[in-house]
Amino acid sequence: MIVFIYGTTAEAIKLAPIMRRLDARSVPFQQWVTFQHTDALRKAMPQLGLREPDRVIANGWRGKPLKKPVHMLGWMASVGCWTLKNLRSLRRAPQSSVVIVHGDTMTTVLGTIIGRLAGVPVAHVEAGLRSGDWRHPFPEELDRRIVGRLAEVHYAPTAETAANLTGRRNVVVTQGNTVKDAVRDGAPVTEDATSLSVEPYGLVLLHRFEFISNPSLVRSTLTTLHESSPVDLRVMVDTYSRDAIESVIRSLHLDRLTVMPKQEHSVFVETLRRAQLVVTDSGGVQEESAVFGIPTLIHRMATERTEGLGTSAVLSQWDPEVLRGFLVNADSLRAAADDQSASPSEIIVEDLIRRGYGSS
């Protein structure tokens, strides 16, 4: 039995291509969901073609998003209670079972622990990414290191990420991240996407806690974007970043920045593809924009991903001069779209079946 444990929208986007390919082969699997993201994930699942979860491990903070540290602690307690309550039945899982987790979230860590407590091997998708500094990104760098030690199978996107797992067994290079398949699978573009303005625009996605919890950084970043961008900007916000970003745009009258809500993935991919430039602190968006060769500023102190770096992407380390220089010279960073034919999701599916995890 193959069990996917996930809880965020990004995890769903990147795991969905694997699930679609398992479905195409009539290989059974289950989805156990923590709802680390609540409303956003519920909305995304049917848009990604994912069915209702087989098990709900937790439901955010009393059914609401995790906006504060105390909410995260309460959610983690719910996951722990569910695990203890179901531990006996978990340990009766078929011998051919595997738990699949993704990336670097708290759900990744907790899902790995659930698998280990159940006596089931854990496979980690997007394994081996390292920034080299446990403080950046935090806590994601620590999450990856923990899962790297506990997982049994490691699906590493590149030879470089596989090298970070030297000494561990069952390391499989997937020739890219499954987000490439998420982009390439290309759910039909909706009317919302085809009606996008033809006026040039840039896309801004800044949502990480270490960014939005720093008011001076938010103000200086948005002010620089307003003053130096060669095109008007669409600032995409979620439940966690909306208040911090909207209040600054409103108070400083940054009228070249237009706030817009998150979009379903197929519409977002089309919005991204048409953008003249991207400014983001999202590793997933870094990967997606690299597929199209879009000039991208990664607004973080460190990134564990290599996609686009050295060609279409620049790391800011929160330096306003780097941000300003990127905006002025963005056109020179445009690169050719990625035409790599290998499917990371197909490589993972083939390996799971080869290991005997494809049976019910």
Beta strands, then each sheet from edge to edge (+ up, - down):
strand 1: 2-6
strand 2: 29-33
strand 3: 55-56
strand 4: 98-102
strand 5: 122-125
strand 6: 153-156
strand 7: 171-173
strand 8: 201-205
strand 9: 232-237
strand 10: 257-261
strand 11: 277-280
strand 12: 296-298
strand 13: 313-315
sheet 1: 3+ 2+ 1+ 4+ 5+ 6+ 7+
sheet 2: 10+ 9+ 8+ 11+ 12+ 13+
end
